Amino acid sequence: MRAFLLAASVTLIGQATAASAQAPAQRGGIKLSDVAGTWDVKSMAGPKDSVVVASVVTSTADGKGWTMKLANREPVPVRVVAVGGDSVVTEAGPYESVLRPGQKVTTRTVGHYKGDTMTGTIEARYASGDVIRLKTAGTRRK
């Protein structure tokens, strides 16, 4: 009986080792260096995806110093919250809203990157408690 258990254990270990050796290597996700640069970004709302805000986002390879520049405003610091798969999650604010002048807003953007293009969603949370969801798209400058 002891010999049988030993043989069965060796067989199971051998199969487990062979199975793990055959498992495909995990592909690495996106890196911040993959998206570093200057991006022309538009935010869209409504059934026809009307552009409601245009901005220029500057991103760095180390995640520090990201900014969002809105027309006629100082750059807004952008924080990188998470990176994984094809996506980068960022937050900005609170800053004065473009869509609701006089109100403060904090935005959370999930950007999906492929080469020099980005698509995604924005959740804008106002100090009043209101939440607006927008689509976003961007192109990296050459």
C-alpha positions in Angstrom: 0.0 0.0 0.0 2.8 2.4 0.9 4.5 1.7 -2.5 1.2 2.5 -4.3 0.8 5.8 -2.4 4.4 6.8 -3.2 3.9 5.9 -6.9 0.6 7.8 -7.1 2.2 10.9 -5.4 5.1 10.9 -7.8 2.7 10.6 -10.8 0.5 13.5 -9.6 3.6 15.7 -9.0 4.9 14.9 -12.4 1.6 15.7 -14.0 1.2 19.0 -12.1 4.8 20.0 -13.1 4.1 19.1 -16.8 0.8 21.1 -16.7 2.4 24.2 -15.3 5.2 24.0 -17.8 2.6 23.9 -20.7 0.6 26.9 -19.3 1.0 29.9 -21.5 3.1 32.8 -20.1 1.0 35.6 -18.7 1.2 38.7 -20.9 2.1 41.8 -19.2 -0.4 44.7 -19.0 0.1 48.2 -20.2 2.9 50.3 -18.6 2.7 54.0 -18.0 5.7 54.4 -20.4 3.4 53.0 -23.1 1.1 55.9 -22.8 3.6 58.7 -22.0 3.1 61.8 -24.2 0.7 64.6 -25.0 -2.9 63.6 -25.7 -5.7 65.6 -27.4 -8.8 64.4 -25.6 -12.5 65.1 -26.1 -15.3 64.3 -23.7 -18.7 63.5 -25.1 -22.3 63.3 -23.9 -25.7 62.6 -25.3 -27.0 60.2 -27.8 -24.9 61.6 -30.7 -21.7 61.8 -28.6 -21.6 65.6 -28.8 -18.2 67.0 -27.7 -18.8 68.9 -24.5 -15.2 69.4 -23.3 -11.8 69.4 -25.0 -8.6 69.1 -23.1 -4.9 68.3 -23.5 -3.6 65.6 -21.1 0.2 65.3 -20.6 1.2 61.9 -19.2 4.6 60.7 -18.0 6.3 57.3 -17.9 6.5 57.4 -14.0 3.0 58.5 -13.3 4.2 61.7 -11.7 3.4 65.1 -13.1 0.3 64.1 -15.2 -1.8 67.1 -16.0 -5.0 68.0 -17.8 -5.2 71.4 -19.5 -8.6 72.9 -20.2 -9.1 75.9 -22.4 -8.2 79.2 -20.7 -7.2 77.5 -17.4 -4.2 76.5 -15.5 -3.2 72.8 -15.8 -5.1 70.5 -13.3 -3.0 67.8 -11.6 -4.0 64.2 -12.5 -3.4 61.3 -10.2 -2.8 57.8 -11.5 -5.1 55.4 -9.5 -4.6 52.1 -11.2 -2.9 50.5 -14.2 -3.8 47.1 -15.7 -4.6 45.2 -18.9 -5.1 47.9 -21.5 -6.3 50.5 -19.0 -5.2 53.4 -16.9 -7.5 54.8 -14.2 -6.9 58.5 -13.2 -8.5 61.1 -11.0 -8.4 64.9 -11.2 -9.8 67.5 -8.9 -11.6 69.0 -7.3 -11.5 71.8 -9.8 -14.0 74.2 -11.2 -16.4 72.5 -13.7 -16.4 73.5 -17.3 -20.0 72.2 -17.7 -21.3 73.7 -14.5 -19.5 77.0 -13.8 -19.2 77.8 -10.1 -19.3 74.2 -9.1 -16.4 72.0 -8.0 -16.0 68.6 -9.7 -13.8 65.6 -9.3 -13.4 63.3 -12.3 -12.4 59.6 -12.5 -11.4 58.4 -16.0 -10.9 54.9 -17.2 -8.9 55.0 -20.4 -8.3 52.0 -22.6 -5.2 52.5 -24.7 -4.2 51.0 -28.1 -1.2 52.5 -29.7 -1.8 56.2 -30.2 -5.6 56.1 -29.4 -7.5 56.1 -26.2 -11.2 55.5 -25.5 -13.0 55.3 -22.2 -15.4 56.7 -19.7 -15.4 59.6 -17.3 -17.4 59.8 -14.1 -17.8 63.4 -12.9 -18.7 63.8 -9.3 -19.9 67.3 -8.2 -19.7 68.7 -4.7 -23.5 68.8 -4.7 -23.6 65.0 -5.0 -24.6 64.9 -8.6 -22.8 62.5 -10.9 -22.5 62.7 -14.7 -21.1 60.0 -16.9 -19.4 60.8 -20.2 -17.5 59.1 -22.9 -13.9 60.1 -23.8 -11.6 59.6 -26.7 -8.1 60.8 -27.3 -5.2 60.8 -29.8 -1.5 61.0 -28.9 0.4 63.8 -30.6 3.3 62.8 -32.8 
